[in-house]
């Protein structure tokens, strides 16, 4: 377990719900990954690189709602600028995406 943080520390993390609207292969990535475009409603579109190719196909990711942190700094991954971090549970080599059980408005706050 990592060090204990305060509620104020946690409240600085901006977790939002978004819908994946575009999925592309990312052959330039060192580890297998997809390039995602995610719709966060009024907050706009953001791009992310996600190493989720073992459990998810491009087809079953399209229109899937996910949870992402949208206030990390942008990160250059190969020739791609990742603008948010898609959240998932790590199970060995697999990443299982976190998502709302019921469809909600894109941009909804996760608390």
Backbone atoms as SQL, in Angstrom:
CREATE TABLE atoms (id INTEGER PRIMARY KEY, chain TEXT, resi INTEGER, resn TEXT, atom TEXT, x REAL, y REAL, z REAL);
INSERT INTO atoms VALUES
  (1, 'A', 1, 'UNK', 'N', 0.840, -1.176, 0.000),
  (2, 'A', 1, 'UNK', 'CA', 0.000, 0.000, 0.000),
  (3, 'A', 1, 'UNK', 'C', 0.889, 1.244, 0.000),
  (4, 'A', 2, 'UNK', 'N', 0.464, 2.242, -0.747),
  (5, 'A', 2, 'UNK', 'CA', 1.194, 3.505, -0.787),
  (6, 'A', 2, 'UNK', 'C', 0.878, 4.325, 0.449),
  (7, 'A', 3, 'UNK', 'N', 1.537, 5.467, 0.567),
  (8, 'A', 3, 'UNK', 'CA', 1.309, 6.331, 1.720),
  (9, 'A', 3, 'UNK', 'C', -0.131, 6.832, 1.766),
  (10, 'A', 4, 'UNK', 'N', -0.592, 7.152, 2.951),
  (11, 'A', 4, 'UNK', 'CA', -1.934, 7.684, 3.151),
  (12, 'A', 4, 'UNK', 'C', -1.995, 9.111, 2.612),
  (13, 'A', 5, 'UNK', 'N', -3.103, 9.443, 1.940),
  (14, 'A', 5, 'UNK', 'CA', -3.307, 10.810, 1.468),
  (15, 'A', 5, 'UNK', 'C', -4.526, 11.395, 2.166),
  (16, 'A', 6, 'UNK', 'N', -4.645, 12.695, 2.056),
  (17, 'A', 6, 'UNK', 'CA', -5.801, 13.357, 2.650),
  (18, 'A', 6, 'UNK', 'C', -6.946, 13.399, 1.651),
  (19, 'A', 7, 'UNK', 'N', -8.143, 13.705, 2.147),
  (20, 'A', 7, 'UNK', 'CA', -9.281, 13.869, 1.262),
  (21, 'A', 7, 'UNK', 'C', -9.025, 15.014, 0.284),
  (22, 'A', 8, 'UNK', 'N', -8.342, 16.054, 0.744),
  (23, 'A', 8, 'UNK', 'CA', -8.017, 17.184, -0.132),
  (24, 'A', 8, 'UNK', 'C', -7.118, 16.728, -1.292),
  (25, 'A', 9, 'UNK', 'N', -6.164, 15.830, -1.010),
  (26, 'A', 9, 'UNK', 'CA', -5.320, 15.270, -2.071),
  (27, 'A', 9, 'UNK', 'C', -6.189, 14.553, -3.103),
  (28, 'A', 10, 'UNK', 'N', -7.096, 13.692, -2.617),
  (29, 'A', 10, 'UNK', 'CA', -7.959, 12.934, -3.513),
  (30, 'A', 10, 'UNK', 'C', -8.865, 13.854, -4.325),
  (31, 'A', 11, 'UNK', 'N', -9.366, 14.910, -3.700),
  (32, 'A', 11, 'UNK', 'CA', -10.311, 15.800, -4.385),
  (33, 'A', 11, 'UNK', 'C', -9.662, 16.557, -5.542),
  (34, 'A', 12, 'UNK', 'N', -8.344, 16.595, -5.605),
  (35, 'A', 12, 'UNK', 'CA', -7.651, 17.257, -6.719),
  (36, 'A', 12, 'UNK', 'C', -7.641, 16.390, -7.981),
  (37, 'A', 13, 'UNK', 'N', -7.947, 15.096, -7.853),
  (38, 'A', 13, 'UNK', 'CA', -7.984, 14.192, -8.995),
  (39, 'A', 13, 'UNK', 'C', -9.335, 14.348, -9.678),
  (40, 'A', 14, 'UNK', 'N', -9.328, 14.658, -10.970),
  (41, 'A', 14, 'UNK', 'CA', -10.570, 14.904, -11.706),
  (42, 'A', 14, 'UNK', 'C', -10.932, 13.667, -12.524),
  (43, 'A', 15, 'UNK', 'N', -11.734, 12.788, -11.918),
  (44, 'A', 15, 'UNK', 'CA', -12.192, 11.571, -12.593),
  (45, 'A', 15, 'UNK', 'C', -13.539, 11.852, -13.233),
  (46, 'A', 16, 'UNK', 'N', -13.649, 11.524, -14.516),
  (47, 'A', 16, 'UNK', 'CA', -14.876, 11.779, -15.264),
  (48, 'A', 16, 'UNK', 'C', -15.265, 10.569, -16.086),
  (49, 'A', 17, 'UNK', 'N', -16.544, 10.518, -16.449),
  (50, 'A', 17, 'UNK', 'CA', -17.066, 9.484, -17.337),
  (51, 'A', 17, 'UNK', 'C', -17.020, 10.012, -18.761),
  (52, 'A', 18, 'UNK', 'N', -16.565, 9.178, -19.677),
  (53, 'A', 18, 'UNK', 'CA', -16.553, 9.527, -21.095),
  (54, 'A', 18, 'UNK', 'C', -16.919, 8.316, -21.931),
  (55, 'A', 19, 'UNK', 'N', -17.247, 8.577, -23.194),
  (56, 'A', 19, 'UNK', 'CA', -17.583, 7.508, -24.133),
  (57, 'A', 19, 'UNK', 'C', -16.521, 7.443, -25.218),
  (58, 'A', 20, 'UNK', 'N', -16.004, 6.240, -25.456),
  (59, 'A', 20, 'UNK', 'CA', -15.003, 6.046, -26.514),
  (60, 'A', 20, 'UNK', 'C', -15.711, 6.157, -27.860),
  (61, 'A', 21, 'UNK', 'N', -15.284, 7.113, -28.685),
  (62, 'A', 21, 'UNK', 'CA', -15.931, 7.319, -29.976),
  (63, 'A', 21, 'UNK', 'C', -15.037, 6.935, -31.155),
  (64, 'A', 22, 'UNK', 'N', -13.757, 6.676, -30.890),
  (65, 'A', 22, 'UNK', 'CA', -12.850, 6.246, -31.959),
  (66, 'A', 22, 'UNK', 'C', -11.740, 5.394, -31.353),
  (67, 'A', 23, 'UNK', 'N', -11.399, 4.316, -32.031),
  (68, 'A', 23, 'UNK', 'CA', -10.345, 3.403, -31.581),
  (69, 'A', 23, 'UNK', 'C', -9.452, 3.086, -32.770),
  (70, 'A', 24, 'UNK', 'N', -8.144, 3.285, -32.599),
  (71, 'A', 24, 'UNK', 'CA', -7.185, 2.978, -33.661),
  (72, 'A', 24, 'UNK', 'C', -6.044, 2.140, -33.107),
  (73, 'A', 25, 'UNK', 'N', -5.475, 1.302, -33.957),
  (74, 'A', 25, 'UNK', 'CA', -4.272, 0.570, -33.583),
  (75, 'A', 25, 'UNK', 'C', -3.157, 1.576, -33.327),
  (76, 'A', 26, 'UNK', 'N', -2.181, 1.179, -32.503),
  (77, 'A', 26, 'UNK', 'CA', -1.055, 2.053, -32.171),
  (78, 'A', 26, 'UNK', 'C', 0.240, 1.252, -32.311),
  (79, 'A', 27, 'UNK', 'N', 0.635, 0.950, -33.560),
  (80, 'A', 27, 'UNK', 'CA', 1.811, 0.101, -33.770),
  (81, 'A', 27, 'UNK', 'C', 3.121, 0.723, -33.288),
  (82, 'A', 28, 'UNK', 'N', 3.171, 2.044, -33.130),
  (83, 'A', 28, 'UNK', 'CA', 4.401, 2.711, -32.681),
  (84, 'A', 28, 'UNK', 'C', 4.642, 2.563, -31.179),
  (85, 'A', 29, 'UNK', 'N', 3.633, 2.172, -30.426),
  (86, 'A', 29, 'UNK', 'CA', 3.780, 2.005, -28.975),
  (87, 'A', 29, 'UNK', 'C', 4.710, 0.826, -28.668),
  (88, 'A', 30, 'UNK', 'N', 5.483, 0.942, -27.586),
  (89, 'A', 30, 'UNK', 'CA', 6.401, -0.142, -27.203),
  (90, 'A', 30, 'UNK', 'C', 5.647, -1.398, -26.797),
  (91, 'A', 31, 'UNK', 'N', 4.559, -1.232, -26.058),
  (92, 'A', 31, 'UNK', 'CA', 3.701, -2.355, -25.671),
  (93, 'A', 31, 'UNK', 'C', 2.398, -2.212, -26.444),
  (94, 'A', 32, 'UNK', 'N', 1.742, -3.329, -26.779),
  (95, 'A', 32, 'UNK', 'CA', 0.497, -3.248, -27.554),
  (96, 'A', 32, 'UNK', 'C', -0.513, -2.304, -26.896),
  (97, 'A', 33, 'UNK', 'N', -1.057, -1.395, -27.713),
  (98, 'A', 33, 'UNK', 'CA', -1.982, -0.384, -27.195),
  (99, 'A', 33, 'UNK', 'C', -2.915, 0.085, -28.305),
  (100, 'A', 34, 'UNK', 'N', -3.964, 0.765, -27.881),
  (101, 'A', 34, 'UNK', 'CA', -4.868, 1.442, -28.802),
  (102, 'A', 34, 'UNK', 'C', -4.769, 2.947, -28.573),
  (103, 'A', 35, 'UNK', 'N', -5.065, 3.701, -29.614),
  (104, 'A', 35, 'UNK', 'CA', -5.271, 5.140, -29.496),
  (105, 'A', 35, 'UNK', 'C', -6.777, 5.358, -29.408),
  (106, 'A', 36, 'UNK', 'N', -7.222, 6.000, -28.341),
  (107, 'A', 36, 'UNK', 'CA', -8.638, 6.227, -28.113),
  (108, 'A', 36, 'UNK', 'C', -8.970, 7.708, -28.227),
  (109, 'A', 37, 'UNK', 'N', -10.133, 8.013, -28.786),
  (110, 'A', 37, 'UNK', 'CA', -10.708, 9.350, -28.696),
  (111, 'A', 37, 'UNK', 'C', -11.946, 9.203, -27.831),
  (112, 'A', 38, 'UNK', 'N', -12.016, 10.030, -26.783),
  (113, 'A', 38, 'UNK', 'CA', -13.069, 9.889, -25.772),
  (114, 'A', 38, 'UNK', 'C', -13.859, 11.185, -25.689),
  (115, 'A', 39, 'UNK', 'N', -15.189, 11.061, -25.698),
  (116, 'A', 39, 'UNK', 'CA', -16.099, 12.197, -25.605),
  (117, 'A', 39, 'UNK', 'C', -16.464, 12.416, -24.139),
  (118, 'A', 40, 'UNK', 'N', -16.072, 13.577, -23.595),
  (119, 'A', 40, 'UNK', 'CA', -16.399, 13.938, -22.219),
  (120, 'A', 40, 'UNK', 'C', -17.487, 15.011, -22.164),
  (121, 'A', 41, 'UNK', 'N', -18.388, 14.997, -23.141),
  (122, 'A', 41, 'UNK', 'CA', -19.522, 15.918, -23.138),
  (123, 'A', 41, 'UNK', 'C', -19.076, 17.364, -23.235),
  (124, 'A', 42, 'UNK', 'N', -19.546, 18.201, -22.305),
  (125, 'A', 42, 'UNK', 'CA', -19.221, 19.627, -22.315),
  (126, 'A', 42, 'UNK', 'C', -17.729, 19.898, -22.155),
  (127, 'A', 43, 'UNK', 'N', -16.969, 18.930, -21.666),
  (128, 'A', 43, 'UNK', 'CA', -15.526, 19.085, -21.479),
  (129, 'A', 43, 'UNK', 'C', -14.750, 18.807, -22.766),
  (130, 'A', 44, 'UNK', 'N', -15.433, 18.311, -23.790),
  (131, 'A', 44, 'UNK', 'CA', -14.811, 18.085, -25.084),
  (132, 'A', 44, 'UNK', 'C', -14.254, 16.692, -25.282),
  (133, 'A', 45, 'UNK', 'N', -13.493, 16.569, -26.363),
  (134, 'A', 45, 'UNK', 'CA', -12.867, 15.298, -26.733),
  (135, 'A', 45, 'UNK', 'C', -11.440, 15.270, -26.210),
  (136, 'A', 46, 'UNK', 'N', -11.017, 14.106, -25.736),
  (137, 'A', 46, 'UNK', 'CA', -9.627, 13.911, -25.312),
  (138, 'A', 46, 'UNK', 'C', -9.136, 12.593, -25.888),
  (139, 'A', 47, 'UNK', 'N', -7.826, 12.539, -26.105),
  (140, 'A', 47, 'UNK', 'CA', -7.196, 11.336, -26.646),
  (141, 'A', 47, 'UNK', 'C', -6.409, 10.636, -25.548),
  (142, 'A', 48, 'UNK', 'N', -6.321, 9.308, -25.673),
  (143, 'A', 48, 'UNK', 'CA', -5.570, 8.529, -24.703),
  (144, 'A', 48, 'UNK', 'C', -4.973, 7.304, -25.380),
  (145, 'A', 49, 'UNK', 'N', -3.802, 6.910, -24.916),
  (146, 'A', 49, 'UNK', 'CA', -3.207, 5.643, -25.310),
  (147, 'A', 49, 'UNK', 'C', -3.507, 4.655, -24.191),
  (148, 'A', 50, 'UNK', 'N', -4.000, 3.474, -24.546),
  (149, 'A', 50, 'UNK', 'CA', -4.374, 2.505, -23.517),
  (150, 'A', 50, 'UNK', 'C', -3.883, 1.111, -23.886),
  (151, 'A', 51, 'UNK', 'N', -3.183, 0.482, -22.955),
  (152, 'A', 51, 'UNK', 'CA', -2.681, -0.878, -23.140),
  (153, 'A', 51, 'UNK', 'C', -3.757, -1.873, -22.702),
  (154, 'A', 52, 'UNK', 'N', -4.781, -1.988, -23.529),
  (155, 'A', 52, 'UNK', 'CA', -5.947, -2.812, -23.186),
  (156, 'A', 52, 'UNK', 'C', -6.270, -3.805, -24.303),
  (157, 'A', 53, 'UNK', 'N', -5.262, -4.173, -25.077),
  (158, 'A', 53, 'UNK', 'CA', -5.498, -5.000, -26.260),
  (159, 'A', 53, 'UNK', 'C', -5.728, -6.479, -25.947),
  (160, 'A', 54, 'UNK', 'N', -5.377, -6.940, -24.749),
  (161, 'A', 54, 'UNK', 'CA', -5.527, -8.373, -24.469),
  (162, 'A', 54, 'UNK', 'C', -6.981, -8.772, -24.227),
  (163, 'A', 55, 'UNK', 'N', -7.781, -7.880, -23.666),
  (164, 'A', 55, 'UNK', 'CA', -9.171, -8.214, -23.357),
  (165, 'A', 55, 'UNK', 'C', -10.200, -7.518, -24.238),
  (166, 'A', 56, 'UNK', 'N', -9.782, -6.466, -24.954),
  (167, 'A', 56, 'UNK', 'CA', -10.735, -5.656, -25.698),
  (168, 'A', 56, 'UNK', 'C', -10.363, -5.559, -27.171),
  (169, 'A', 57, 'UNK', 'N', -11.355, -5.720, -28.024),
  (170, 'A', 57, 'UNK', 'CA', -11.160, -5.461, -29.447),
  (171, 'A', 57, 'UNK', 'C', -11.577, -4.023, -29.728),
  (172, 'A', 58, 'UNK', 'N', -11.169, -3.526, -30.875),
  (173, 'A', 58, 'UNK', 'CA', -11.578, -2.164, -31.259),
  (174, 'A', 58, 'UNK', 'C', -13.095, -2.074, -31.324),
  (175, 'A', 59, 'UNK', 'N', -13.716, -3.122, -31.833),
  (176, 'A', 59, 'UNK', 'CA', -15.171, -3.111, -32.004),
  (177, 'A', 59, 'UNK', 'C', -15.921, -3.065, -30.669),
  (178, 'A', 60, 'UNK', 'N', -15.440, -3.814, -29.654),
  (179, 'A', 60, 'UNK', 'CA', -16.191, -3.775, -28.394),
  (180, 'A', 60, 'UNK', 'C', -15.827, -2.591, -27.510),
  (181, 'A', 61, 'UNK', 'N', -14.833, -1.808, -27.899),
  (182, 'A', 61, 'UNK', 'CA', -14.529, -0.571, -27.178),
  (183, 'A', 61, 'UNK', 'C', -15.354, 0.606, -27.689),
  (184, 'A', 62, 'UNK', 'N', -15.712, 0.562, -28.963),
  (185, 'A', 62, 'UNK', 'CA', -16.454, 1.671, -29.563),
  (186, 'A', 62, 'UNK', 'C', -17.787, 1.872, -28.838),
  (187, 'A', 63, 'UNK', 'N', -18.044, 3.102, -28.439),
  (188, 'A', 63, 'UNK', 'CA', -19.266, 3.515, -27.718),
  (189, 'A', 63, 'UNK', 'C', -19.337, 3.009, -26.276),
  (190, 'A', 64, 'UNK', 'N', -18.228, 2.507, -25.745),
  (191, 'A', 64, 'UNK', 'CA', -18.174, 2.045, -24.356),
  (192, 'A', 64, 'UNK', 'C', -17.880, 3.239, -23.445),
  (193, 'A', 65, 'UNK', 'N', -18.631, 3.343, -22.351),
  (194, 'A', 65, 'UNK', 'CA', -18.331, 4.377, -21.366),
  (195, 'A', 65, 'UNK', 'C', -17.208, 3.891, -20.461),
  (196, 'A', 66, 'UNK', 'N', -16.318, 4.822, -20.119),
  (197, 'A', 66, 'UNK', 'CA', -15.177, 4.510, -19.265),
  (198, 'A', 66, 'UNK', 'C', -15.013, 5.632, -18.243),
  (199, 'A', 67, 'UNK', 'N', -14.093, 5.421, -17.325),
  (200, 'A', 67, 'UNK', 'CA', -13.714, 6.435, -16.345),
  (201, 'A', 67, 'UNK', 'C', -12.264, 6.800, -16.613),
  (202, 'A', 68, 'UNK', 'N', -11.983, 8.106, -16.586),
  (203, 'A', 68, 'UNK', 'CA', -10.618, 8.566, -16.853),
  (204, 'A', 68, 'UNK', 'C', -10.275, 9.758, -15.973),
  (205, 'A', 69, 'UNK', 'N', -8.986, 9.883, -15.675),
  (206, 'A', 69, 'UNK', 'CA', -8.492, 11.092, -15.019),
  (207, 'A', 69, 'UNK', 'C', -8.193, 12.091, -16.133),
  (208, 'A', 70, 'UNK', 'N', -8.785, 13.284, -16.024),
  (209, 'A', 70, 'UNK', 'CA', -8.612, 14.255, -17.109),
  (210, 'A', 70, 'UNK', 'C', -7.732, 15.443, -16.717),
  (211, 'A', 71, 'UNK', 'N', -7.130, 15.431, -15.512),
  (212, 'A', 71, 'UNK', 'CA', -6.301, 16.581, -15.151),
  (213, 'A', 71, 'UNK', 'C', -4.836, 16.237, -14.896),
  (214, 'A', 72, 'UNK', 'N', -4.369, 15.127, -15.441),
  (215, 'A', 72, 'UNK', 'CA', -2.928, 14.878, -15.495),
  (216, 'A', 72, 'UNK', 'C', -2.353, 15.709, -16.633),
  (217, 'A', 73, 'UNK', 'N', -1.060, 16.025, -16.585),
  (218, 'A', 73, 'UNK', 'CA', -0.467, 16.703, -17.744),
  (219, 'A', 73, 'UNK', 'C', -0.449, 15.774, -18.954),
  (220, 'A', 74, 'UNK', 'N', -0.461, 16.360, -20.146),
  (221, 'A', 74, 'UNK', 'CA', -0.376, 15.563, -21.371),
  (222, 'A', 74, 'UNK', 'C', 0.940, 14.797, -21.369),
  (223, 'A', 75, 'UNK', 'N', 0.909, 13.619, -22.021),
  (224, 'A', 75, 'UNK', 'CA', 2.118, 12.777, -22.067),
  (225, 'A', 75, 'UNK', 'C', 2.356, 12.303, -23.484),
  (226, 'A', 76, 'UNK', 'N', 3.572, 12.513, -23.967),
  (227, 'A', 76, 'UNK', 'CA', 3.970, 12.061, -25.300),
  (228, 'A', 76, 'UNK', 'C', 4.283, 10.571, -25.234),
  (229, 'A', 77, 'UNK', 'N', 3.581, 9.789, -26.049),
  (230, 'A', 77, 'UNK', 'CA', 3.844, 8.353, -26.152),
  (231, 'A', 77, 'UNK', 'C', 4.098, 8.078, -27.615),
  (232, 'A', 78, 'UNK', 'N', 5.359, 7.774, -27.938),
  (233, 'A', 78, 'UNK', 'CA', 5.797, 7.639, -29.344),
  (234, 'A', 78, 'UNK', 'C', 5.397, 8.917, -30.078),
  (235, 'A', 79, 'UNK', 'N', 4.622, 8.798, -31.143),
  (236, 'A', 79, 'UNK', 'CA', 4.236, 9.969, -31.946),
  (237, 'A', 79, 'UNK', 'C', 2.840, 10.478, -31.581),
  (238, 'A', 80, 'UNK', 'N', 2.361, 10.160, -30.378),
  (239, 'A', 80, 'UNK', 'CA', 0.979, 10.428, -29.986),
  (240, 'A', 80, 'UNK', 'C', 0.961, 11.180, -28.653),
  (241, 'A', 81, 'UNK', 'N', 0.088, 12.183, -28.537),
  (242, 'A', 81, 'UNK', 'CA', -0.045, 12.939, -27.293),
  (243, 'A', 81, 'UNK', 'C', -1.275, 12.433, -26.530),
  (244, 'A', 82, 'UNK', 'N', -1.043, 11.796, -25.383),
  (245, 'A', 82, 'UNK', 'CA', -2.119, 11.289, -24.546),
  (246, 'A', 82, 'UNK', 'C', -2.567, 12.404, -23.610),
  (247, 'A', 83, 'UNK', 'N', -3.892, 12.670, -23.580),
  (248, 'A', 83, 'UNK', 'CA', -4.426, 13.809, -22.840),
  (249, 'A', 83, 'UNK', 'C', -5.177, 13.417, -21.567),
  (250, 'A', 84, 'UNK', 'N', -5.392, 12.129, -21.360),
  (251, 'A', 84, 'UNK', 'CA', -6.082, 11.669, -20.152),
  (252, 'A', 84, 'UNK', 'C', -5.637, 10.240, -19.866),
  (253, 'A', 85, 'UNK', 'N', -5.932, 9.773, -18.657),
  (254, 'A', 85, 'UNK', 'CA', -5.549, 8.422, -18.256),
  (255, 'A', 85, 'UNK', 'C', -6.801, 7.604, -18.006),
  (256, 'A', 86, 'UNK', 'N', -7.017, 6.604, -18.838),
  (257, 'A', 86, 'UNK', 'CA', -8.157, 5.709, -18.684),
  (258, 'A', 86, 'UNK', 'C', -7.888, 4.801, -17.489),
  (259, 'A', 87, 'UNK', 'N', -8.881, 4.648, -16.634),
  (260, 'A', 87, 'UNK', 'CA', -8.714, 3.893, -15.398),
  (261, 'A', 87, 'UNK', 'C', -9.089, 2.424, -15.594),
  (262, 'A', 88, 'UNK', 'N', -8.309, 1.548, -14.977),
  (263, 'A', 88, 'UNK', 'CA', -8.584, 0.124, -15.058),
  (264, 'A', 88, 'UNK', 'C', -7.957, -0.617, -13.895),
  (265, 'A', 89, 'UNK', 'N', -8.477, -1.787, -13.633),
  (266, 'A', 89, 'UNK', 'CA', -7.913, -2.668, -12.616),
  (267, 'A', 89, 'UNK', 'C', -6.917, -3.599, -13.296),
  (268, 'A', 90, 'UNK', 'N', -5.727, -3.711, -12.734),
  (269, 'A', 90, 'UNK', 'CA', -4.684, -4.550, -13.313),
  (270, 'A', 90, 'UNK', 'C', -4.797, -5.944, -12.722),
  (271, 'A', 91, 'UNK', 'N', -4.905, -6.933, -13.624),
  (272, 'A', 91, 'UNK', 'CA', -5.029, -8.331, -13.238),
  (273, 'A', 91, 'UNK', 'C', -3.971, -9.107, -14.015),
  (274, 'A', 92, 'UNK', 'N', -2.770, -9.214, -13.438),
  (275, 'A', 92, 'UNK', 'CA', -1.663, -9.825, -14.174),
  (276, 'A', 92, 'UNK', 'C', -1.250, -8.912, -15.315),
  (277, 'A', 93, 'UNK', 'N', -1.338, -9.411, -16.555),
  (278, 'A', 93, 'UNK', 'CA', -1.011, -8.609, -17.735),
  (279, 'A', 93, 'UNK', 'C', -2.235, -7.918, -18.310),
  (280, 'A', 94, 'UNK', 'N', -3.406, -8.248, -17.790),
  (281, 'A', 94, 'UNK', 'CA', -4.648, -7.691, -18.316),
  (282, 'A', 94, 'UNK', 'C', -5.065, -6.448, -17.548),
  (283, 'A', 95, 'UNK', 'N', -5.707, -5.517, -18.255),
  (284, 'A', 95, 'UNK', 'CA', -6.304, -4.341, -17.637),
  (285, 'A', 95, 'UNK', 'C', -7.804, -4.402, -17.905),
  (286, 'A', 96, 'UNK', 'N', -8.580, -4.366, -16.825),
  (287, 'A', 96, 'UNK', 'CA', -10.037, -4.395, -16.926),
  (288, 'A', 96, 'UNK', 'C', -10.535, -2.974, -16.709),
  (289, 'A', 97, 'UNK', 'N', -11.173, -2.404, -17.720),
  (290, 'A', 97, 'UNK', 'CA', -11.616, -1.019, -17.658),
  (291, 'A', 97, 'UNK', 'C', -12.660, -0.807, -16.570),
  (292, 'A', 98, 'UNK', 'N', -12.544, 0.335, -15.893),
  (293, 'A', 98, 'UNK', 'CA', -13.567, 0.747, -14.939),
  (294, 'A', 98, 'UNK', 'C', -14.625, 1.523, -15.707),
  (295, 'A', 99, 'UNK', 'N', -15.881, 1.225, -15.438),
  (296, 'A', 99, 'UNK', 'CA', -16.949, 1.911, -16.160),
  (297, 'A', 99, 'UNK', 'C', -18.217, 1.925, -15.320),
  (298, 'A', 100, 'UNK', 'N', -19.094, 2.904, -15.580),
  (299, 'A', 100, 'UNK', 'CA', -20.350, 2.939, -14.837),
  (300, 'A', 100, 'UNK', 'C', -21.225, 1.752, -15.191),
  (301, 'A', 101, 'UNK', 'N', -21.959, 1.268, -14.220),
  (302, 'A', 101, 'UNK', 'CA', -22.849, 0.134, -14.423),
  (303, 'A', 101, 'UNK', 'C', -24.054, 0.513, -15.282),
  (304, 'A', 102, 'UNK', 'N', -24.474, 1.762, -15.168),
  (305, 'A', 102, 'UNK', 'CA', -25.601, 2.299, -15.927),
  (306, 'A', 102, 'UNK', 'C', -25.099, 3.507, -16.713),
  (307, 'A', 103, 'UNK', 'N', -25.565, 3.669, -17.957),
  (308, 'A', 103, 'UNK', 'CA', -25.127, 4.785, -18.786),
  (309, 'A', 103, 'UNK', 'C', -25.452, 6.114, -18.096),
  (310, 'A', 104, 'UNK', 'N', -24.454, 7.016, -18.084),
  (311, 'A', 104, 'UNK', 'CA', -24.615, 8.342, -17.493),
  (312, 'A', 104, 'UNK', 'C', -24.150, 9.393, -18.499),
  (313, 'A', 105, 'UNK', 'N', -24.400, 10.646, -18.194),
  (314, 'A', 105, 'UNK', 'CA', -24.009, 11.748, -19.065),
  (315, 'A', 105, 'UNK', 'C', -22.491, 11.831, -19.151),
  (316, 'A', 106, 'UNK', 'N', -21.970, 11.968, -20.372),
  (317, 'A', 106, 'UNK', 'CA', -20.529, 12.157, -20.544),
  (318, 'A', 106, 'UNK', 'C', -20.084, 13.411, -19.802),
  (319, 'A', 107, 'UNK', 'N', -18.957, 13.293, -19.105),
  (320, 'A', 107, 'UNK', 'CA', -18.437, 14.395, -18.311),
  (321, 'A', 107, 'UNK', 'C', -18.856, 14.316, -16.861),
  (322, 'A', 108, 'UNK', 'N', -19.713, 13.343, -16.513),
  (323, 'A', 108, 'UNK', 'CA', -20.145, 13.201, -15.111),
  (324, 'A', 108, 'UNK', 'C', -18.934, 12.991, -14.210),
  (325, 'A', 109, 'UNK', 'N', -18.990, 13.598, -13.025),
  (326, 'A', 109, 'UNK', 'CA', -17.917, 13.494, -12.042),
  (327, 'A', 109, 'UNK', 'C', -17.988, 12.141, -11.355),
  (328, 'A', 110, 'UNK', 'N', -16.829, 11.541, -11.136),
  (329, 'A', 110, 'UNK', 'CA', -16.720, 10.309, -10.346),
  (330, 'A', 110, 'UNK', 'C', -16.167, 10.722, -8.986),
  (331, 'A', 111, 'UNK', 'N', -16.874, 10.349, -7.927),
  (332, 'A', 111, 'UNK', 'CA', -16.412, 10.741, -6.591),
  (333, 'A', 111, 'UNK', 'C', -16.410, 9.559, -5.650);
